[in-house]
Amino acid sequence: MIPTWQGFLFEDLPNRIFLGFRYLPGDHYTYASFMRQAQDGSGLLMRNLFASEPQSGVFILPLFWTVGKLAG
């Protein structure tokens, strides 16, 4: 918890948004979007919201789906 708490404390306002990722945080937004899709009830097949072209749900990621369901 110490690295996560430290990352949260050192973020500057008004941009104090810290998801707990200290390594390549831009890549982790995709994983957070997978969890959000599961939380919103979009089903087991998820899509990458950060892709440049439209796509249908093709990703099956049980870990992120489960975390999203438990968070909802």
PyMOL Python script that loads the backbone (N, CA, C, O; Angstrom):
from pymol import cmd

cmd.read_pdbstr("""\
ATOM      1  N   MET A   1       0.798  -1.200   0.000  1.00  0.00           N
ATOM      2  CA  MET A   1       0.000   0.000   0.000  1.00  0.00           C
ATOM      3  C   MET A   1       0.842   1.266   0.000  1.00  0.00           C
ATOM      4  O   MET A   1       0.368   2.315  -0.435  1.00  0.00           O
ATOM      5  N   ILE A   2       2.073   1.193   0.475  1.00  0.00           N
ATOM      6  CA  ILE A   2       2.884   2.407   0.575  1.00  0.00           C
ATOM      7  C   ILE A   2       3.136   3.033  -0.797  1.00  0.00           C
ATOM      8  O   ILE A   2       2.943   4.242  -0.927  1.00  0.00           O
ATOM      9  N   PRO A   3       3.556   2.287  -1.838  1.00  0.00           N
ATOM     10  CA  PRO A   3       3.745   2.930  -3.147  1.00  0.00           C
ATOM     11  C   PRO A   3       2.460   3.518  -3.715  1.00  0.00           C
ATOM     12  O   PRO A   3       2.490   4.575  -4.345  1.00  0.00           O
ATOM     13  N   THR A   4       1.340   2.849  -3.500  1.00  0.00           N
ATOM     14  CA  THR A   4       0.068   3.361  -3.998  1.00  0.00           C
ATOM     15  C   THR A   4      -0.317   4.641  -3.269  1.00  0.00           C
ATOM     16  O   THR A   4      -0.724   5.612  -3.908  1.00  0.00           O
ATOM     17  N   TRP A   5      -0.199   4.663  -1.965  1.00  0.00           N
ATOM     18  CA  TRP A   5      -0.524   5.838  -1.176  1.00  0.00           C
ATOM     19  C   TRP A   5       0.406   6.998  -1.525  1.00  0.00           C
ATOM     20  O   TRP A   5      -0.031   8.146  -1.610  1.00  0.00           O
ATOM     21  N   GLN A   6       1.693   6.693  -1.726  1.00  0.00           N
ATOM     22  CA  GLN A   6       2.660   7.725  -2.092  1.00  0.00           C
ATOM     23  C   GLN A   6       2.306   8.329  -3.454  1.00  0.00           C
ATOM     24  O   GLN A   6       2.381   9.546  -3.626  1.00  0.00           O
ATOM     25  N   GLY A   7       1.928   7.502  -4.407  1.00  0.00           N
ATOM     26  CA  GLY A   7       1.533   8.012  -5.719  1.00  0.00           C
ATOM     27  C   GLY A   7       0.315   8.901  -5.644  1.00  0.00           C
ATOM     28  O   GLY A   7       0.237   9.902  -6.357  1.00  0.00           O
ATOM     29  N   PHE A   8      -0.633   8.561  -4.803  1.00  0.00           N
ATOM     30  CA  PHE A   8      -1.826   9.386  -4.626  1.00  0.00           C
ATOM     31  C   PHE A   8      -1.473  10.729  -3.997  1.00  0.00           C
ATOM     32  O   PHE A   8      -1.973  11.765  -4.433  1.00  0.00           O
ATOM     33  N   LEU A   9      -0.621  10.721  -2.984  1.00  0.00           N
ATOM     34  CA  LEU A   9      -0.283  11.960  -2.277  1.00  0.00           C
ATOM     35  C   LEU A   9       0.523  12.926  -3.132  1.00  0.00           C
ATOM     36  O   LEU A   9       0.394  14.140  -2.973  1.00  0.00           O
ATOM     37  N   PHE A  10       1.354  12.413  -4.037  1.00  0.00           N
ATOM     38  CA  PHE A  10       2.221  13.290  -4.822  1.00  0.00           C
ATOM     39  C   PHE A  10       1.574  13.813  -6.095  1.00  0.00           C
ATOM     40  O   PHE A  10       2.193  14.596  -6.816  1.00  0.00           O
ATOM     41  N   GLU A  11       0.353  13.403  -6.390  1.00  0.00           N
ATOM     42  CA  GLU A  11      -0.359  13.969  -7.536  1.00  0.00           C
ATOM     43  C   GLU A  11      -0.792  15.389  -7.193  1.00  0.00           C
ATOM     44  O   GLU A  11      -1.203  15.666  -6.066  1.00  0.00           O
ATOM     45  N   ASP A  12      -0.698  16.286  -8.171  1.00  0.00           N
ATOM     46  CA  ASP A  12      -1.065  17.681  -7.944  1.00  0.00           C
ATOM     47  C   ASP A  12      -2.534  17.918  -8.253  1.00  0.00           C
ATOM     48  O   ASP A  12      -3.087  17.327  -9.180  1.00  0.00           O
ATOM     49  N   LEU A  13      -3.154  18.780  -7.477  1.00  0.00           N
ATOM     50  CA  LEU A  13      -4.525  19.202  -7.751  1.00  0.00           C
ATOM     51  C   LEU A  13      -4.512  20.186  -8.910  1.00  0.00           C
ATOM     52  O   LEU A  13      -3.528  20.918  -9.010  1.00  0.00           O
ATOM     53  N   PRO A  14      -5.468  20.282  -9.771  1.00  0.00           N
ATOM     54  CA  PRO A  14      -6.751  19.597  -9.756  1.00  0.00           C
ATOM     55  C   PRO A  14      -6.715  18.254 -10.465  1.00  0.00           C
ATOM     56  O   PRO A  14      -7.766  17.640 -10.649  1.00  0.00           O
ATOM     57  N   ASN A  15      -5.565  17.783 -10.864  1.00  0.00           N
ATOM     58  CA  ASN A  15      -5.462  16.535 -11.616  1.00  0.00           C
ATOM     59  C   ASN A  15      -5.146  15.356 -10.714  1.00  0.00           C
ATOM     60  O   ASN A  15      -4.410  14.461 -11.127  1.00  0.00           O
ATOM     61  N   ARG A  16      -5.666  15.322  -9.514  1.00  0.00           N
ATOM     62  CA  ARG A  16      -5.371  14.240  -8.593  1.00  0.00           C
ATOM     63  C   ARG A  16      -6.200  13.015  -8.967  1.00  0.00           C
ATOM     64  O   ARG A  16      -7.220  12.710  -8.350  1.00  0.00           O
ATOM     65  N   ILE A  17      -5.728  12.336  -9.986  1.00  0.00           N
ATOM     66  CA  ILE A  17      -6.355  11.099 -10.427  1.00  0.00           C
ATOM     67  C   ILE A  17      -5.253  10.058 -10.446  1.00  0.00           C
ATOM     68  O   ILE A  17      -4.357  10.121 -11.288  1.00  0.00           O
ATOM     69  N   PHE A  18      -5.304   9.132  -9.559  1.00  0.00           N
ATOM     70  CA  PHE A  18      -4.278   8.095  -9.473  1.00  0.00           C
ATOM     71  C   PHE A  18      -4.965   6.758  -9.331  1.00  0.00           C
ATOM     72  O   PHE A  18      -5.650   6.514  -8.338  1.00  0.00           O
ATOM     73  N   LEU A  19      -4.790   5.876 -10.322  1.00  0.00           N
ATOM     74  CA  LEU A  19      -5.445   4.574 -10.312  1.00  0.00           C
ATOM     75  C   LEU A  19      -4.636   3.503  -9.596  1.00  0.00           C
ATOM     76  O   LEU A  19      -5.087   2.362  -9.488  1.00  0.00           O
ATOM     77  N   GLY A  20      -3.450   3.847  -9.107  1.00  0.00           N
ATOM     78  CA  GLY A  20      -2.625   2.879  -8.410  1.00  0.00           C
ATOM     79  C   GLY A  20      -1.588   2.229  -9.306  1.00  0.00           C
ATOM     80  O   GLY A  20      -0.913   1.288  -8.887  1.00  0.00           O
ATOM     81  N   PHE A  21      -1.449   2.712 -10.525  1.00  0.00           N
ATOM     82  CA  PHE A  21      -0.469   2.150 -11.446  1.00  0.00           C
ATOM     83  C   PHE A  21       0.736   3.076 -11.508  1.00  0.00           C
ATOM     84  O   PHE A  21       0.599   4.253 -11.840  1.00  0.00           O
ATOM     85  N   ARG A  22       1.898   2.561 -11.196  1.00  0.00           N
ATOM     86  CA  ARG A  22       3.105   3.388 -11.230  1.00  0.00           C
ATOM     87  C   ARG A  22       3.938   3.111 -12.472  1.00  0.00           C
ATOM     88  O   ARG A  22       4.837   3.895 -12.774  1.00  0.00           O
ATOM     89  N   TYR A  23       3.686   2.044 -13.196  1.00  0.00           N
ATOM     90  CA  TYR A  23       4.475   1.678 -14.359  1.00  0.00           C
ATOM     91  C   TYR A  23       3.597   1.759 -15.597  1.00  0.00           C
ATOM     92  O   TYR A  23       2.592   1.054 -15.681  1.00  0.00           O
ATOM     93  N   LEU A  24       3.954   2.602 -16.559  1.00  0.00           N
ATOM     94  CA  LEU A  24       3.196   2.806 -17.799  1.00  0.00           C
ATOM     95  C   LEU A  24       1.700   3.042 -17.530  1.00  0.00           C
ATOM     96  O   LEU A  24       0.860   2.249 -17.955  1.00  0.00           O
ATOM     97  N   PRO A  25       1.379   4.107 -16.841  1.00  0.00           N
ATOM     98  CA  PRO A  25      -0.026   4.313 -16.474  1.00  0.00           C
ATOM     99  C   PRO A  25      -0.959   4.447 -17.672  1.00  0.00           C
ATOM    100  O   PRO A  25      -2.137   4.103 -17.569  1.00  0.00           O
ATOM    101  N   GLY A  26      -0.462   4.940 -18.806  1.00  0.00           N
ATOM    102  CA  GLY A  26      -1.311   5.066 -19.985  1.00  0.00           C
ATOM    103  C   GLY A  26      -1.831   3.737 -20.484  1.00  0.00           C
ATOM    104  O   GLY A  26      -2.958   3.659 -20.971  1.00  0.00           O
ATOM    105  N   ASP A  27      -1.032   2.687 -20.373  1.00  0.00           N
ATOM    106  CA  ASP A  27      -1.462   1.354 -20.799  1.00  0.00           C
ATOM    107  C   ASP A  27      -2.531   0.785 -19.875  1.00  0.00           C
ATOM    108  O   ASP A  27      -3.371  -0.004 -20.308  1.00  0.00           O
ATOM    109  N   HIS A  28      -2.505   1.170 -18.639  1.00  0.00           N
ATOM    110  CA  HIS A  28      -3.434   0.602 -17.671  1.00  0.00           C
ATOM    111  C   HIS A  28      -4.834   1.197 -17.775  1.00  0.00           C
ATOM    112  O   HIS A  28      -5.782   0.653 -17.207  1.00  0.00           O
ATOM    113  N   TYR A  29      -4.973   2.310 -18.496  1.00  0.00           N
ATOM    114  CA  TYR A  29      -6.308   2.869 -18.697  1.00  0.00           C
ATOM    115  C   TYR A  29      -7.179   1.886 -19.474  1.00  0.00           C
ATOM    116  O   TYR A  29      -8.391   1.831 -19.266  1.00  0.00           O
ATOM    117  N   THR A  30      -6.567   1.113 -20.367  1.00  0.00           N
ATOM    118  CA  THR A  30      -7.320   0.107 -21.107  1.00  0.00           C
ATOM    119  C   THR A  30      -7.869  -0.951 -20.157  1.00  0.00           C
ATOM    120  O   THR A  30      -9.030  -1.343 -20.270  1.00  0.00           O
ATOM    121  N   TYR A  31      -7.047  -1.413 -19.229  1.00  0.00           N
ATOM    122  CA  TYR A  31      -7.504  -2.416 -18.274  1.00  0.00           C
ATOM    123  C   TYR A  31      -8.587  -1.848 -17.360  1.00  0.00           C
ATOM    124  O   TYR A  31      -9.542  -2.543 -17.014  1.00  0.00           O
ATOM    125  N   ALA A  32      -8.433  -0.585 -16.973  1.00  0.00           N
ATOM    126  CA  ALA A  32      -9.469   0.049 -16.159  1.00  0.00           C
ATOM    127  C   ALA A  32     -10.770   0.166 -16.951  1.00  0.00           C
ATOM    128  O   ALA A  32     -11.854   0.050 -16.380  1.00  0.00           O
ATOM    129  N   SER A  33     -10.669   0.397 -18.268  1.00  0.00           N
ATOM    130  CA  SER A  33     -11.891   0.482 -19.079  1.00  0.00           C
ATOM    131  C   SER A  33     -12.553  -0.887 -19.203  1.00  0.00           C
ATOM    132  O   SER A  33     -13.779  -0.966 -19.285  1.00  0.00           O
ATOM    133  N   PHE A  34     -11.769  -1.967 -19.219  1.00  0.00           N
ATOM    134  CA  PHE A  34     -12.352  -3.314 -19.231  1.00  0.00           C
ATOM    135  C   PHE A  34     -13.153  -3.550 -17.940  1.00  0.00           C
ATOM    136  O   PHE A  34     -14.260  -4.087 -17.977  1.00  0.00           O
ATOM    137  N   MET A  35     -12.583  -3.144 -16.812  1.00  0.00           N
ATOM    138  CA  MET A  35     -13.295  -3.315 -15.543  1.00  0.00           C
ATOM    139  C   MET A  35     -14.557  -2.464 -15.514  1.00  0.00           C
ATOM    140  O   MET A  35     -15.583  -2.890 -14.984  1.00  0.00           O
ATOM    141  N   ARG A  36     -14.486  -1.269 -16.077  1.00  0.00           N
ATOM    142  CA  ARG A  36     -15.652  -0.390 -16.106  1.00  0.00           C
ATOM    143  C   ARG A  36     -16.757  -0.964 -16.991  1.00  0.00           C
ATOM    144  O   ARG A  36     -17.938  -0.849 -16.663  1.00  0.00           O
ATOM    145  N   GLN A  37     -16.375  -1.584 -18.117  1.00  0.00           N
ATOM    146  CA  GLN A  37     -17.364  -2.203 -18.991  1.00  0.00           C
ATOM    147  C   GLN A  37     -18.086  -3.339 -18.272  1.00  0.00           C
ATOM    148  O   GLN A  37     -19.300  -3.492 -18.406  1.00  0.00           O
ATOM    149  N   ALA A  38     -17.339  -4.133 -17.511  1.00  0.00           N
ATOM    150  CA  ALA A  38     -17.966  -5.214 -16.751  1.00  0.00           C
ATOM    151  C   ALA A  38     -18.874  -4.646 -15.670  1.00  0.00           C
ATOM    152  O   ALA A  38     -19.938  -5.199 -15.392  1.00  0.00           O
ATOM    153  N   GLN A  39     -18.458  -3.555 -15.068  1.00  0.00           N
ATOM    154  CA  GLN A  39     -19.255  -2.917 -14.020  1.00  0.00           C
ATOM    155  C   GLN A  39     -20.554  -2.364 -14.600  1.00  0.00           C
ATOM    156  O   GLN A  39     -21.596  -2.409 -13.947  1.00  0.00           O
ATOM    157  N   ASP A  40     -20.494  -1.844 -15.821  1.00  0.00           N
ATOM    158  CA  ASP A  40     -21.682  -1.281 -16.468  1.00  0.00           C
ATOM    159  C   ASP A  40     -22.597  -2.345 -17.057  1.00  0.00           C
ATOM    160  O   ASP A  40     -23.693  -2.031 -17.519  1.00  0.00           O
ATOM    161  N   GLY A  41     -22.157  -3.607 -17.046  1.00  0.00           N
ATOM    162  CA  GLY A  41     -23.006  -4.697 -17.512  1.00  0.00           C
ATOM    163  C   GLY A  41     -22.997  -4.911 -19.009  1.00  0.00           C
ATOM    164  O   GLY A  41     -24.014  -5.296 -19.584  1.00  0.00           O
ATOM    165  N   SER A  42     -21.858  -4.668 -19.655  1.00  0.00           N
ATOM    166  CA  SER A  42     -21.803  -4.825 -21.109  1.00  0.00           C
ATOM    167  C   SER A  42     -21.598  -6.271 -21.547  1.00  0.00           C
ATOM    168  O   SER A  42     -21.564  -6.531 -22.749  1.00  0.00           O
ATOM    169  N   GLY A  43     -21.462  -7.210 -20.636  1.00  0.00           N
ATOM    170  CA  GLY A  43     -21.304  -8.615 -20.996  1.00  0.00           C
ATOM    171  C   GLY A  43     -19.876  -9.095 -20.864  1.00  0.00           C
ATOM    172  O   GLY A  43     -18.988  -8.342 -20.464  1.00  0.00           O
ATOM    173  N   LEU A  44     -19.662 -10.357 -21.205  1.00  0.00           N
ATOM    174  CA  LEU A  44     -18.342 -10.973 -21.060  1.00  0.00           C
ATOM    175  C   LEU A  44     -17.370 -10.535 -22.149  1.00  0.00           C
ATOM    176  O   LEU A  44     -16.168 -10.446 -21.902  1.00  0.00           O
ATOM    177  N   LEU A  45     -17.872 -10.264 -23.344  1.00  0.00           N
ATOM    178  CA  LEU A  45     -17.007  -9.814 -24.435  1.00  0.00           C
ATOM    179  C   LEU A  45     -16.801  -8.309 -24.334  1.00  0.00           C
ATOM    180  O   LEU A  45     -17.754  -7.533 -24.402  1.00  0.00           O
ATOM    181  N   MET A  46     -15.552  -7.912 -24.171  1.00  0.00           N
ATOM    182  CA  MET A  46     -15.239  -6.495 -23.985  1.00  0.00           C
ATOM    183  C   MET A  46     -14.485  -5.967 -25.195  1.00  0.00           C
ATOM    184  O   MET A  46     -13.907  -6.735 -25.964  1.00  0.00           O
ATOM    185  N   ARG A  47     -14.496  -4.645 -25.355  1.00  0.00           N
ATOM    186  CA  ARG A  47     -13.791  -4.020 -26.469  1.00  0.00           C
ATOM    187  C   ARG A  47     -12.807  -2.993 -25.936  1.00  0.00           C
ATOM    188  O   ARG A  47     -12.975  -2.461 -24.839  1.00  0.00           O
ATOM    189  N   ASN A  48     -11.787  -2.724 -26.723  1.00  0.00           N
ATOM    190  CA  ASN A  48     -10.781  -1.739 -26.360  1.00  0.00           C
ATOM    191  C   ASN A  48     -11.310  -0.363 -26.729  1.00  0.00           C
ATOM    192  O   ASN A  48     -11.401  -0.034 -27.912  1.00  0.00           O
ATOM    193  N   LEU A  49     -11.653   0.432 -25.755  1.00  0.00           N
ATOM    194  CA  LEU A  49     -12.218   1.753 -26.004  1.00  0.00           C
ATOM    195  C   LEU A  49     -11.187   2.746 -26.496  1.00  0.00           C
ATOM    196  O   LEU A  49     -11.549   3.834 -26.943  1.00  0.00           O
ATOM    197  N   PHE A  50      -9.921   2.404 -26.426  1.00  0.00           N
ATOM    198  CA  PHE A  50      -8.861   3.315 -26.837  1.00  0.00           C
ATOM    199  C   PHE A  50      -8.314   2.995 -28.229  1.00  0.00           C
ATOM    200  O   PHE A  50      -7.314   3.583 -28.642  1.00  0.00           O
ATOM    201  N   ALA A  51      -8.945   2.082 -28.952  1.00  0.00           N
ATOM    202  CA  ALA A  51      -8.536   1.767 -30.323  1.00  0.00           C
ATOM    203  C   ALA A  51      -8.994   2.884 -31.252  1.00  0.00           C
ATOM    204  O   ALA A  51      -9.994   3.550 -30.982  1.00  0.00           O
ATOM    205  N   SER A  52      -8.277   3.085 -32.327  1.00  0.00           N
ATOM    206  CA  SER A  52      -8.613   4.180 -33.239  1.00  0.00           C
ATOM    207  C   SER A  52      -9.770   3.846 -34.174  1.00  0.00           C
ATOM    208  O   SER A  52     -10.398   4.759 -34.711  1.00  0.00           O
ATOM    209  N   GLU A  53     -10.068   2.568 -34.384  1.00  0.00           N
ATOM    210  CA  GLU A  53     -11.184   2.195 -35.247  1.00  0.00           C
ATOM    211  C   GLU A  53     -12.261   1.482 -34.433  1.00  0.00           C
ATOM    212  O   GLU A  53     -11.957   0.855 -33.418  1.00  0.00           O
ATOM    213  N   PRO A  54     -13.511   1.572 -34.870  1.00  0.00           N
ATOM    214  CA  PRO A  54     -14.584   0.898 -34.139  1.00  0.00           C
ATOM    215  C   PRO A  54     -14.399  -0.618 -34.154  1.00  0.00           C
ATOM    216  O   PRO A  54     -13.857  -1.178 -35.107  1.00  0.00           O
ATOM    217  N   GLN A  55     -14.848  -1.264 -33.105  1.00  0.00           N
ATOM    218  CA  GLN A  55     -14.702  -2.708 -33.016  1.00  0.00           C
ATOM    219  C   GLN A  55     -15.815  -3.285 -32.165  1.00  0.00           C
ATOM    220  O   GLN A  55     -16.417  -2.598 -31.340  1.00  0.00           O
ATOM    221  N   SER A  56     -16.066  -4.538 -32.381  1.00  0.00           N
ATOM    222  CA  SER A  56     -17.028  -5.235 -31.537  1.00  0.00           C
ATOM    223  C   SER A  56     -16.263  -5.884 -30.389  1.00  0.00           C
ATOM    224  O   SER A  56     -15.033  -5.938 -30.410  1.00  0.00           O
ATOM    225  N   GLY A  57     -16.982  -6.371 -29.399  1.00  0.00           N
ATOM    226  CA  GLY A  57     -16.333  -6.989 -28.254  1.00  0.00           C
ATOM    227  C   GLY A  57     -15.650  -8.294 -28.631  1.00  0.00           C
ATOM    228  O   GLY A  57     -16.308  -9.232 -29.081  1.00  0.00           O
ATOM    229  N   VAL A  58     -14.350  -8.360 -28.453  1.00  0.00           N
ATOM    230  CA  VAL A  58     -13.589  -9.562 -28.799  1.00  0.00           C
ATOM    231  C   VAL A  58     -12.712 -10.050 -27.647  1.00  0.00           C
ATOM    232  O   VAL A  58     -12.173 -11.155 -27.710  1.00  0.00           O
ATOM    233  N   PHE A  59     -12.566  -9.252 -26.610  1.00  0.00           N
ATOM    234  CA  PHE A  59     -11.680  -9.618 -25.514  1.00  0.00           C
ATOM    235  C   PHE A  59     -12.453 -10.333 -24.414  1.00  0.00           C
ATOM    236  O   PHE A  59     -13.504  -9.867 -23.974  1.00  0.00           O
ATOM    237  N   ILE A  60     -11.923 -11.465 -23.977  1.00  0.00           N
ATOM    238  CA  ILE A  60     -12.460 -12.174 -22.817  1.00  0.00           C
ATOM    239  C   ILE A  60     -11.355 -12.179 -21.771  1.00  0.00           C
ATOM    240  O   ILE A  60     -10.372 -12.911 -21.888  1.00  0.00           O
ATOM    241  N   LEU A  61     -11.531 -11.356 -20.756  1.00  0.00           N
ATOM    242  CA  LEU A  61     -10.531 -11.211 -19.700  1.00  0.00           C
ATOM    243  C   LEU A  61     -11.205 -11.481 -18.357  1.00  0.00           C
ATOM    244  O   LEU A  61     -11.734 -10.563 -17.730  1.00  0.00           O
ATOM    245  N   PRO A  62     -11.185 -12.743 -17.914  1.00  0.00           N
ATOM    246  CA  PRO A  62     -11.934 -13.118 -16.705  1.00  0.00           C
ATOM    247  C   PRO A  62     -11.536 -12.340 -15.453  1.00  0.00           C
ATOM    248  O   PRO A  62     -12.396 -12.020 -14.633  1.00  0.00           O
ATOM    249  N   LEU A  63     -10.248 -12.031 -15.291  1.00  0.00           N
ATOM    250  CA  LEU A  63      -9.817 -11.307 -14.093  1.00  0.00           C
ATOM    251  C   LEU A  63     -10.441  -9.918 -14.049  1.00  0.00           C
ATOM    252  O   LEU A  63     -11.032  -9.538 -13.038  1.00  0.00           O
ATOM    253  N   PHE A  64     -10.318  -9.157 -15.133  1.00  0.00           N
ATOM    254  CA  PHE A  64     -10.837  -7.796 -15.144  1.00  0.00           C
ATOM    255  C   PHE A  64     -12.366  -7.792 -15.138  1.00  0.00           C
ATOM    256  O   PHE A  64     -12.978  -6.884 -14.575  1.00  0.00           O
ATOM    257  N   TRP A  65     -12.981  -8.787 -15.752  1.00  0.00           N
ATOM    258  CA  TRP A  65     -14.432  -8.899 -15.732  1.00  0.00           C
ATOM    259  C   TRP A  65     -14.920  -9.146 -14.299  1.00  0.00           C
ATOM    260  O   TRP A  65     -15.894  -8.539 -13.854  1.00  0.00           O
ATOM    261  N   THR A  66     -14.229 -10.051 -13.580  1.00  0.00           N
ATOM    262  CA  THR A  66     -14.609 -10.371 -12.203  1.00  0.00           C
ATOM    263  C   THR A  66     -14.424  -9.163 -11.292  1.00  0.00           C
ATOM    264  O   THR A  66     -15.292  -8.861 -10.473  1.00  0.00           O
ATOM    265  N   VAL A  67     -13.290  -8.471 -11.434  1.00  0.00           N
ATOM    266  CA  VAL A  67     -13.052  -7.292 -10.602  1.00  0.00           C
ATOM    267  C   VAL A  67     -14.103  -6.227 -10.874  1.00  0.00           C
ATOM    268  O   VAL A  67     -14.586  -5.585  -9.941  1.00  0.00           O
ATOM    269  N   GLY A  68     -14.462  -6.031 -12.138  1.00  0.00           N
ATOM    270  CA  GLY A  68     -15.488  -5.059 -12.480  1.00  0.00           C
ATOM    271  C   GLY A  68     -16.846  -5.432 -11.919  1.00  0.00           C
ATOM    272  O   GLY A  68     -17.575  -4.568 -11.432  1.00  0.00           O
ATOM    273  N   LYS A  69     -17.196  -6.709 -11.982  1.00  0.00           N
ATOM    274  CA  LYS A  69     -18.472  -7.154 -11.431  1.00  0.00           C
ATOM    275  C   LYS A  69     -18.515  -6.985  -9.906  1.00  0.00           C
ATOM    276  O   LYS A  69     -19.532  -6.565  -9.354  1.00  0.00           O
ATOM    277  N   LEU A  70     -17.413  -7.312  -9.235  1.00  0.00           N
ATOM    278  CA  LEU A  70     -17.379  -7.164  -7.783  1.00  0.00           C
ATOM    279  C   LEU A  70     -17.411  -5.691  -7.370  1.00  0.00           C
ATOM    280  O   LEU A  70     -17.939  -5.357  -6.310  1.00  0.00           O
ATOM    281  N   ALA A  71     -16.853  -4.818  -8.196  1.00  0.00           N
ATOM    282  CA  ALA A  71     -16.857  -3.388  -7.882  1.00  0.00           C
ATOM    283  C   ALA A  71     -18.225  -2.766  -8.104  1.00  0.00           C
ATOM    284  O   ALA A  71     -18.546  -1.745  -7.496  1.00  0.00           O
ATOM    285  N   GLY A  72     -19.037  -3.371  -8.972  1.00  0.00           N
ATOM    286  CA  GLY A  72     -20.352  -2.798  -9.289  1.00  0.00           C
ATOM    287  C   GLY A  72     -21.333  -3.119  -8.273  1.00  0.00           C
ATOM    288  O   GLY A  72     -22.490  -2.715  -8.383  1.00  0.00           O
TER     289      GLY A  72
END
""", "prot")
cmd.dss("prot")
cmd.show_as("cartoon", "prot")
cmd.util.cbc("prot")
cmd.orient("prot")
